Amino acid sequence: MKHIHICLCLLLTIQPLRAGWFFSDPPAPPDHSPEYRARIATLENQMLEQHQTTNRWEIASGILAISGVLLFVIGTALGAKTRQNYDVTRRLERTIPTTTHTHPEQHLGETDAADCHPKMAT
């Protein structure tokens, strides 16, 4: 019974809501004085300048990113080619032992004949 009284008191104190508030006509826009219009124009100009500055920074950062990726690709290609050339020159200069037995720590990964270079074999 006590809960019912509390609920009734709460319902009586709440303001009634207007269910059709969204169907009413919107209020007329306020009449702005010339000082407000000048301030709005100034703020719009500031926003336009900030937008242009932001666009410039976006273009600059995009160019920087693309050039970074391009330099990375070029550097990777040059590094691979340099390593390939280095491996070829080091293989041609290598001295091959004349003994028939080889130790496991020497010439690791060698599957061809020890005294033959694949390009020179043809």
MDTraj code that builds the backbone (N, CA, C; nanometers):
import mdtraj as md
import numpy as np

residues = "MET LYS HIS ILE HIS ILE CYS LEU CYS LEU LEU LEU THR ILE GLN PRO LEU ARG ALA GLY TRP PHE PHE SER ASP PRO PRO ALA PRO PRO ASP HIS SER PRO GLU TYR ARG ALA ARG ILE ALA THR LEU GLU ASN GLN MET LEU GLU GLN HIS GLN THR THR ASN ARG TRP GLU ILE ALA SER GLY ILE LEU ALA ILE SER GLY VAL LEU LEU PHE VAL ILE GLY THR ALA LEU GLY ALA LYS THR ARG GLN ASN TYR ASP VAL THR ARG ARG LEU GLU ARG THR ILE PRO THR THR THR HIS THR HIS PRO GLU GLN HIS LEU GLY GLU THR ASP ALA ALA ASP CYS HIS PRO LYS MET ALA THR".split()
xyz = np.array([
    [0.0821, -0.1176, 0.0000],
    [0.0000, 0.0000, 0.0000],
    [0.0879, 0.1258, 0.0000],
    [0.1964, 0.1143, 0.0726],
    [0.2877, 0.2267, 0.0806],
    [0.3472, 0.2583, -0.0575],
    [0.3758, 0.1537, -0.1361],
    [0.4335, 0.1721, -0.2697],
    [0.3350, 0.2388, -0.3645],
    [0.2102, 0.2069, -0.3496],
    [0.1081, 0.2669, -0.4364],
    [0.0996, 0.4168, -0.4090],
    [0.1046, 0.4561, -0.2834],
    [0.0990, 0.5984, -0.2489],
    [0.2204, 0.6726, -0.3065],
    [0.3366, 0.6105, -0.2973],
    [0.4573, 0.6738, -0.3511],
    [0.4455, 0.6897, -0.5019],
    [0.3962, 0.5879, -0.5704],
    [0.3796, 0.5947, -0.7164],
    [0.2788, 0.7021, -0.7544],
    [0.1657, 0.7120, -0.6814],
    [0.0658, 0.8136, -0.7112],
    [0.1214, 0.9542, -0.6888],
    [0.1988, 0.9728, -0.5830],
    [0.2585, 1.1040, -0.5575],
    [0.3565, 1.1414, -0.6691],
    [0.4322, 1.0449, -0.7141],
    [0.5253, 1.0713, -0.8230],
    [0.4525, 1.1051, -0.9517],
    [0.3440, 1.0329, -0.9817],
    [0.2680, 1.0597, -1.1034],
    [0.1995, 1.1955, -1.0990],
    [0.1575, 1.2389, -0.9829],
    [0.0908, 1.3674, -0.9723],
    [0.1891, 1.4842, -0.9828],
    [0.3129, 1.4605, -0.9448],
    [0.4103, 1.5697, -0.9495],
    [0.4760, 1.5857, -1.0869],
    [0.4654, 1.4866, -1.1733],
    [0.5276, 1.4929, -1.3046],
    [0.4443, 1.5808, -1.3969],
    [0.5093, 1.6666, -1.4723],
    [0.4414, 1.7529, -1.5681],
    [0.3854, 1.6686, -1.6820],
    [0.2674, 1.6972, -1.7286],
    [0.2147, 1.6234, -1.8428],
    [0.2921, 1.6600, -1.9699],
    [0.3204, 1.5604, -2.0513],
    [0.3948, 1.5823, -2.1750],
    [0.2989, 1.6142, -2.2882],
    [0.3429, 1.7024, -2.3754],
    [0.2632, 1.7307, -2.4941],
    [0.3041, 1.6296, -2.6004],
    [0.2158, 1.5440, -2.6372],
    [0.2475, 1.4376, -2.7314],
    [0.2667, 1.4906, -2.8724],
    [0.2101, 1.6014, -2.9051],
    [0.2204, 1.6514, -3.0414],
    [0.3203, 1.7631, -3.0574],
    [0.4220, 1.7697, -2.9758],
    [0.5175, 1.8811, -2.9823],
    [0.5954, 1.8813, -3.1132],
    [0.6131, 1.7632, -3.1746],
    [0.6908, 1.7593, -3.2984],
    [0.6079, 1.7955, -3.4199],
    [0.4764, 1.8132, -3.4045],
    [0.3924, 1.8532, -3.5166],
    [0.3733, 2.0041, -3.5236],
    [0.4116, 2.0760, -3.4221],
    [0.3913, 2.2202, -3.4234],
    [0.4914, 2.2862, -3.5192],
    [0.4579, 2.4050, -3.5655],
    [0.5454, 2.4771, -3.6575],
    [0.6733, 2.5180, -3.5850],
    [0.7853, 2.5147, -3.6556],
    [0.9102, 2.5557, -3.5896],
    [0.9063, 2.7049, -3.5601],
    [0.9762, 2.7455, -3.4587],
    [0.9758, 2.8889, -3.4267],
    [1.0470, 2.9681, -3.5359],
    [1.0104, 3.0911, -3.5466],
    [1.0722, 3.1785, -3.6472],
    [1.2175, 3.2029, -3.6082],
    [1.3049, 3.2111, -3.7077],
    [1.4457, 3.2349, -3.6736],
    [1.4612, 3.3717, -3.6098],
    [1.5521, 3.3820, -3.5161],
    [1.5692, 3.5119, -3.4501],
    [1.6289, 3.6135, -3.5462],
    [1.5921, 3.7361, -3.5264],
    [1.6426, 3.8437, -3.6102],
    [1.7809, 3.8829, -3.5591],
    [1.8820, 3.8521, -3.6393],
    [2.0189, 3.8805, -3.5977],
    [2.0545, 4.0236, -3.6324],
    [2.1199, 4.0846, -3.5412],
    [2.1648, 4.2208, -3.5658],
    [2.2890, 4.2174, -3.6546],
    [2.3293, 4.3292, -3.7101],
    [2.4464, 4.3314, -3.7989],
    [2.5750, 4.2846, -3.7308],
    [2.5898, 4.3061, -3.6015],
    [2.7118, 4.2610, -3.5338],
    [2.7199, 4.1079, -3.5300],
    [2.6045, 4.0426, -3.5127],
    [2.6041, 3.8953, -3.5153],
    [2.6346, 3.8437, -3.6557],
    [2.5795, 3.9095, -3.7555],
    [2.6062, 3.8677, -3.8939],
    [2.7538, 3.8851, -3.9284],
    [2.8130, 3.9945, -3.8829],
    [2.9557, 4.0167, -3.9085],
    [3.0398, 3.9111, -3.8375],
    [3.0022, 3.8784, -3.7144],
    [3.0770, 3.7755, -3.6404],
    [3.0641, 3.6397, -3.7087],
    [2.9445, 3.6068, -3.7558],
    [2.9236, 3.4788, -3.8259],
    [3.0061, 3.4756, -3.9537],
    [3.0107, 3.5850, -4.0273],
    [3.0907, 3.5902, -4.1495],
    [3.2390, 3.5738, -4.1183],
    [3.2848, 3.6359, -4.0095],
    [3.4251, 3.6215, -3.9696],
    [3.4570, 3.4765, -3.9342],
    [3.3697, 3.4132, -3.8589],
    [3.3916, 3.2732, -3.8206],
    [3.3889, 3.1805, -3.9423],
    [3.3004, 3.2086, -4.0372],
    [3.2961, 3.1270, -4.1585],
    [3.4252, 3.1418, -4.2385],
    [3.4792, 3.2623, -4.2457],
    [3.6058, 3.2834, -4.3158],
    [3.7206, 3.2101, -4.2459],
    [3.7215, 3.2121, -4.1135],
    [3.8246, 3.1392, -4.0391],
    [3.8155, 2.9890, -4.0653],
    [3.6931, 2.9376, -4.0667],
    [3.6750, 2.7946, -4.0939],
    [3.7189, 2.7595, -4.2352],
    [3.6912, 2.8471, -4.3314],
    [3.7322, 2.8236, -4.4693],
    [3.8854, 2.8204, -4.4805],
    [3.9539, 2.9134, -4.4129],
    [4.1008, 2.9143, -4.4139],
    [4.1575, 2.7888, -4.3476],
    [4.0987, 2.7458, -4.2358],
    [4.1441, 2.6244, -4.1691],
    [4.1233, 2.5023, -4.2577],
    [4.0130, 2.5004, -4.3294],
    [3.9849, 2.3877, -4.4192],
    [4.0879, 2.3832, -4.5327],
    [4.1221, 2.4981, -4.5875],
    [4.2225, 2.5022, -4.6941],
    [4.3596, 2.4594, -4.6417],
    [4.3948, 2.5026, -4.5218],
    [4.5225, 2.4626, -4.4621],
    [4.5257, 2.3120, -4.4382],
    [4.4155, 2.2592, -4.3907],
    [4.4075, 2.1148, -4.3673],
    [4.4222, 2.0379, -4.4977],
    [4.3606, 2.0874, -4.6038],
    [4.3741, 2.0210, -4.7340],
    [4.5188, 2.0209, -4.7810],
    [4.5896, 2.1326, -4.7603],
    [4.7306, 2.1370, -4.7993],
    [4.8129, 2.0349, -4.7216],
    [4.7879, 2.0258, -4.5913],
    [4.8616, 1.9280, -4.5104],
    [4.8290, 1.7847, -4.5521],
    [4.7031, 1.7589, -4.5875],
    [4.6654, 1.6250, -4.6335],
    [4.7390, 1.5898, -4.7620],
    [4.7479, 1.6849, -4.8537],
    [4.8189, 1.6601, -4.9798],
    [4.9676, 1.6372, -4.9530],
    [5.0267, 1.7201, -4.8669],
    [5.1694, 1.7058, -4.8371],
    [5.1988, 1.5717, -4.7690],
    [5.1169, 1.5318, -4.6746],
    [5.1410, 1.4040, -4.6064],
    [5.1169, 1.2863, -4.7009],
    [5.0222, 1.2980, -4.7925],
    [5.0001, 1.1917, -4.8901],
    [5.1181, 1.1758, -4.9839],
    [5.1723, 1.2875, -5.0309],
    [5.2900, 1.2816, -5.1182],
    [5.4077, 1.2220, -5.0435],
    [5.4248, 1.2609, -4.9174],
    [5.5341, 1.2068, -4.8362],
    [5.5186, 1.0556, -4.8163],
    [5.3982, 1.0100, -4.7927],
    [5.3750, 0.8666, -4.7739],
    [5.4025, 0.7882, -4.9021],
    [5.3551, 0.8399, -5.0144],
    [5.3769, 0.7705, -5.1415],
    [5.5251, 0.7669, -5.1762],
    [5.5955, 0.8792, -5.1530],
    [5.7393, 0.8795, -5.1823],
    [5.8145, 0.7861, -5.0881],
    [5.7710, 0.7750, -4.9634],
    [5.8347, 0.6812, -4.8710],
    [5.8188, 0.5368, -4.9163],
    [5.6991, 0.5013, -4.9608],
    [5.6760, 0.3655, -5.0104],
    [5.7582, 0.3404, -5.1362],
    [5.7639, 0.4390, -5.2251],
    [5.8417, 0.4245, -5.3484],
    [5.9900, 0.4064, -5.3176],
    [6.0441, 0.4863, -5.2252],
    [6.1839, 0.4709, -5.1869],
    [6.2104, 0.3365, -5.1198],
    [6.1148, 0.2872, -5.0422],
    [6.1301, 0.1561, -4.9796],
    [6.1383, 0.0466, -5.0862],
    [6.0529, 0.0534, -5.1870],
    [6.0538, -0.0473, -5.2940],
    [6.1843, -0.0396, -5.3728],
    [6.2273, 0.0813, -5.4065],
    [6.3524, 0.0968, -5.4817],
    [6.4699, 0.0469, -5.3990],
    [6.4740, 0.0808, -5.2713],
    [6.5821, 0.0352, -5.1844],
    [6.5851, -0.1161, -5.1698],
    [6.4686, -0.1762, -5.1599],
    [6.4621, -0.3224, -5.1499],
    [6.5128, -0.3879, -5.2777],
    [6.4728, -0.3336, -5.3922],
    [6.5176, -0.3905, -5.5200],
    [6.6687, -0.3751, -5.5363],
    [6.7210, -0.2561, -5.5022],
    [6.8661, -0.2358, -5.5128],
    [6.9424, -0.3248, -5.4152],
    [6.8899, -0.3411, -5.2961],
    [6.9554, -0.4277, -5.1979],
    [6.9580, -0.5724, -5.2433],
    [6.8474, -0.6191, -5.3005],
    [6.8430, -0.7578, -5.3491],
    [6.9411, -0.7774, -5.4644],
    [6.9462, -0.6796, -5.5552],
    [7.0371, -0.6912, -5.6690],
    [7.1826, -0.6857, -5.6220],
    [7.2119, -0.5968, -5.5262],
    [7.3474, -0.5872, -5.4735],
    [7.3885, -0.7162, -5.4056],
    [7.2980, -0.7735, -5.3279],
    [7.3292, -0.9000, -5.2597],
    [7.3502, -1.0122, -5.3615],
    [7.2678, -1.0132, -5.4647],
    [7.2823, -1.1151, -5.5678],
    [7.4178, -1.1013, -5.6376],
    [7.4556, -0.9785, -5.6727],
    [7.5857, -0.9566, -5.7360],
    [7.6998, -0.9924, -5.6419],
    [7.6861, -0.9605, -5.5143],
    [7.7895, -0.9925, -5.4164],
    [7.8061, -1.1436, -5.4037],
    [7.6954, -1.2172, -5.3992],
    [7.7024, -1.3630, -5.3884],
    [7.7704, -1.4229, -5.5109],
    [7.7419, -1.3694, -5.6288],
    [7.8027, -1.4218, -5.7510],
    [7.9527, -1.3954, -5.7507],
    [7.9937, -1.2742, -5.7133],
    [8.1368, -1.2437, -5.7136],
    [8.2099, -1.3198, -5.6048],
    [8.1491, -1.3397, -5.4910],
    [8.2141, -1.4145, -5.3840],
    [8.2271, -1.5613, -5.4226],
    [8.1336, -1.6142, -5.4963],
    [8.1394, -1.7550, -5.5345],
    [8.2500, -1.7775, -5.6371],
    [8.2713, -1.6810, -5.7267],
    [8.3768, -1.6962, -5.8265],
    [8.5156, -1.6862, -5.7641],
    [8.5301, -1.6072, -5.6584],
    [8.6602, -1.5870, -5.5971],
    [8.6965, -1.6946, -5.4950],
    [8.6060, -1.7825, -5.4607],
    [8.6289, -1.8783, -5.3539],
    [8.7346, -1.9805, -5.3956],
    [8.8197, -2.0125, -5.3041],
    [8.9193, -2.1175, -5.3306],
    [8.8638, -2.2497, -5.2828],
    [8.8779, -2.3518, -5.3640],
    [8.8255, -2.4848, -5.3339],
    [8.9409, -2.5707, -5.2845],
    [8.9235, -2.6375, -5.1720],
    [9.0317, -2.7246, -5.1249],
    [9.0509, -2.8432, -5.2198],
    [9.1738, -2.8862, -5.2310],
    [9.2053, -2.9961, -5.3223],
    [9.1840, -3.1319, -5.2580],
    [9.1606, -3.1381, -5.1297],
    [9.1402, -3.2670, -5.0636],
    [9.0046, -3.3229, -5.1022],
    [8.9941, -3.4552, -5.0963],
    [8.8690, -3.5194, -5.1349],
    [8.7668, -3.5170, -5.0238],
    [8.8101, -3.5101, -4.9013],
    [8.7127, -3.5056, -4.7918],
    [8.6893, -3.3601, -4.7520],
    [8.5657, -3.3306, -4.7209],
    [8.5310, -3.1949, -4.6772],
    [8.4695, -3.2035, -4.5386],
    [8.4913, -3.1052, -4.4633],
    [8.4343, -3.0988, -4.3292],
    [8.2940, -3.0386, -4.3374],
    [8.2044, -3.0753, -4.2474],
    [8.0674, -3.0233, -4.2552],
    [8.0588, -2.8720, -4.2436],
    [8.1532, -2.8087, -4.1752],
    [8.1441, -2.6636, -4.1611],
    [8.1922, -2.5900, -4.2844],
    [8.2517, -2.6577, -4.3796],
    [8.2984, -2.5938, -4.5024],
    [8.1962, -2.6147, -4.6139],
    [8.1741, -2.5126, -4.6919],
    [8.0889, -2.5202, -4.8115],
    [7.9484, -2.5680, -4.7791],
    [7.8874, -2.5082, -4.6822],
    [7.7512, -2.5469, -4.6431],
    [7.6540, -2.5158, -4.7564],
    [7.5642, -2.6067, -4.7826],
    [7.4613, -2.5884, -4.8831],
    [7.5092, -2.6074, -5.0250],
    [7.6265, -2.6553, -5.0464],
    [7.6800, -2.6717, -5.1809],
    [7.6338, -2.8071, -5.2357],
    [7.5662, -2.8043, -5.3483],
    [7.5160, -2.9287, -5.4066],
    [7.5821, -2.9600, -5.5397],
    [7.6421, -2.8588, -5.6043],
    [7.7083, -2.8812, -5.7332],
    [7.8493, -2.9349, -5.7101],
    [7.9173, -2.9563, -5.8186],
    [8.0576, -2.9940, -5.8091],
    [8.1339, -2.8790, -5.7455],
    [8.2314, -2.9097, -5.6645],
    [8.2991, -2.8070, -5.5835],
    [8.3799, -2.7102, -5.6693],
    [8.4278, -2.7501, -5.7856],
    [8.5149, -2.6635, -5.8642],
    [8.4437, -2.6031, -5.9855],
    [8.3118, -2.6031, -5.9873],
    [8.2376, -2.5597, -6.1045],
    [8.1373, -2.4507, -6.0680],
    [8.1373, -2.3452, -6.1440],
    [8.0374, -2.2391, -6.1281],
    [7.9272, -2.2637, -6.2313],
    [7.7978, -2.2528, -6.1941],
    [7.6917, -2.2884, -6.2891],
    [7.6946, -2.2064, -6.4178],
    [7.7309, -2.0796, -6.4108],
    [7.7328, -1.9983, -6.5328],
    [7.8548, -2.0317, -6.6190],
    [7.9610, -2.0735, -6.5548],
    [8.0817, -2.1048, -6.6305],
    [8.0791, -2.2476, -6.6839],
    [7.9893, -2.3301, -6.6357],
    [7.9870, -2.4695, -6.6782],
    [7.9325, -2.4836, -6.8194],
    [7.8576, -2.3867, -6.8654],
    [7.7988, -2.3989, -6.9998],
    [7.8927, -2.3583, -7.1077],
])
top = md.Topology()
chain = top.add_chain()
for i, resn in enumerate(residues, 1):
    res = top.add_residue(resn, chain, resSeq=i)
    for name in ("N", "CA", "C"):
        top.add_atom(name, md.element.get_by_symbol(name[0]), res)
traj = md.Trajectory(xyz[None], top)
